[in-house]
Amino acid sequence: MFGLIDVNSFYASAEKVFRPDLKNAPVAILSNNDLSGEKS
């Protein structure tokens, strides 16, 4: 069984609450999703 929690959308929603200037603006969250911990 796998579960996926989309914390990026929560972060965007919370950011709009704390930054009223973003209320009617689109917000995008960028991530590299690199959870391996390995360094190249």
Backbone as ProteinMPNN parsed JSONL, in Angstrom:
{"seq_chain_A": "MFGLIDVNSFYASAEKVFRPDLKNAPVAILSNNDLSGEKS", "coords_chain_A": {"N_chain_A": [[0.852, -1.171, 0.0], [0.561, 2.189, -0.83], [0.945, 5.608, -0.02], [0.257, 9.003, -0.752], [1.08, 12.202, 0.046], [0.287, 15.403, -0.624], [2.089, 17.879, 0.022], [2.941, 20.154, -1.169], [0.766, 21.543, -2.308], [-0.522, 22.226, 0.037], [1.395, 23.932, 1.145], [1.325, 26.021, -0.73], [-1.305, 26.939, -0.358], [-1.186, 27.76, 2.326], [0.712, 29.766, 2.112], [-0.68, 31.663, 0.655], [-2.509, 32.436, 2.582], [-0.933, 33.725, 4.514], [0.245, 35.68, 2.991], [-1.377, 38.108, 1.811], [-1.183, 39.562, -0.579], [-0.892, 37.696, -2.551], [-3.347, 36.599, -2.993], [-5.133, 36.615, -5.282], [-3.458, 35.667, -7.211], [-1.777, 33.298, -9.314], [-0.011, 30.545, -7.895], [2.957, 28.718, -7.923], [4.741, 25.8, -7.049], [7.963, 24.671, -7.004], [10.044, 21.815, -7.234], [12.796, 19.571, -6.89], [12.539, 16.971, -6.168], [14.467, 15.21, -5.159], [15.207, 12.853, -3.157], [17.109, 11.081, -2.499], [19.549, 11.607, -1.282], [22.068, 11.292, -2.237], [25.093, 12.648, -3.518], [26.255, 14.151, -6.44]], "CA_chain_A": [[0.0, 0.0, 0.0], [1.314, 3.43, -0.922], [0.194, 6.833, 0.233], [0.886, 10.214, -1.266], [0.604, 13.42, 0.686], [0.716, 16.528, -1.45], [2.354, 19.009, 0.907], [3.177, 21.345, -1.986], [-0.476, 22.311, -2.401], [-0.745, 22.805, 1.369], [2.321, 25.054, 1.269], [0.808, 27.117, -1.557], [-2.495, 27.469, 0.307], [-0.756, 28.463, 3.531], [1.416, 30.98, 1.689], [-1.705, 32.638, 0.284], [-3.121, 32.936, 3.826], [0.0, 34.623, 5.188], [0.632, 36.76, 2.06], [-2.608, 38.529, 1.136], [-0.917, 40.063, -1.926], [-0.954, 36.555, -3.478], [-4.692, 36.024, -2.954], [-5.69, 36.388, -6.62], [-2.376, 35.346, -8.13], [-1.424, 31.874, -9.356], [1.199, 30.205, -7.142], [3.547, 27.446, -8.343], [5.779, 25.279, -6.165], [8.918, 23.874, -7.777], [10.852, 20.917, -6.415], [13.552, 18.605, -7.684], [12.138, 15.646, -5.68], [15.651, 14.391, -4.962], [15.206, 12.397, -1.759], [18.075, 9.999, -2.352], [20.64, 12.005, -0.402], [23.359, 11.1, -2.901], [25.646, 13.842, -4.154], [26.981, 13.834, -7.684]], "C_chain_A": [[0.9, 1.237, 0.0], [0.396, 4.608, -0.622], [0.972, 8.025, -0.285], [0.254, 11.416, -0.573], [1.169, 14.589, -0.11], [0.908, 17.754, -0.564], [2.638, 20.28, 0.115], [1.911, 22.186, -2.103], [-0.83, 22.929, -1.055], [0.143, 24.027, 1.564], [1.809, 26.257, 0.477], [-0.418, 27.748, -0.908], [-2.117, 28.263, 1.546], [-0.05, 29.769, 3.169], [0.416, 32.063, 1.293], [-2.404, 33.211, 1.516], [-2.215, 33.987, 4.469], [0.474, 35.78, 4.303], [-0.597, 37.188, 1.273], [-2.386, 39.078, -0.276], [-0.954, 38.952, -2.979], [-2.355, 35.986, -3.633], [-5.25, 35.698, -4.34], [-4.63, 36.067, -7.669], [-2.137, 33.833, -8.159], [-0.094, 31.638, -8.625], [1.678, 28.831, -7.6], [4.653, 27.071, -7.368], [6.679, 24.378, -7.006], [9.769, 23.034, -6.835], [11.615, 19.975, -7.328], [13.262, 17.164, -7.254], [13.319, 14.699, -5.504], [15.747, 14.003, -3.487], [16.273, 11.337, -1.507], [19.207, 10.331, -1.406], [22.0, 11.821, -1.025], [23.803, 12.391, -3.557], [26.451, 13.427, -5.373], [28.314, 14.536, -7.709]], "O_chain_A": [[1.878, 1.308, 0.745], [-0.792, 4.582, -0.945], [2.203, 8.042, -0.255], [-0.962, 11.607, -0.613], [2.384, 14.734, -0.247], [-0.002, 18.57, -0.418], [2.58, 21.376, 0.672], [1.974, 23.412, -2.009], [-1.375, 24.031, -1.003], [-0.306, 25.045, 2.09], [1.856, 27.386, 0.965], [-0.553, 28.972, -0.91], [-2.676, 29.333, 1.789], [-0.211, 30.772, 3.865], [0.637, 33.244, 1.562], [-2.846, 34.36, 1.492], [-2.695, 35.028, 4.917], [1.041, 36.751, 4.805], [-0.835, 36.681, 0.176], [-3.309, 39.062, -1.09], [-1.038, 39.238, -4.174], [-2.54, 34.99, -4.332], [-5.786, 34.609, -4.545], [-4.879, 36.181, -8.869], [-2.282, 33.164, -7.136], [0.832, 32.443, -8.732], [0.891, 27.885, -7.656], [5.41, 27.931, -6.917], [6.207, 23.436, -7.643], [10.165, 23.496, -5.765], [11.14, 19.622, -8.408], [13.705, 16.228, -7.92], [13.166, 13.492, -5.688], [16.303, 14.743, -2.675], [16.332, 10.761, -0.421], [19.774, 9.433, -0.784], [23.006, 12.162, -0.403], [22.984, 13.14, -4.089], [27.226, 12.472, -5.332], [29.068, 14.394, -8.672]]}, "name": "protein", "num_of_chains": 1, "seq": "MFGLIDVNSFYASAEKVFRPDLKNAPVAILSNNDLSGEKS"}
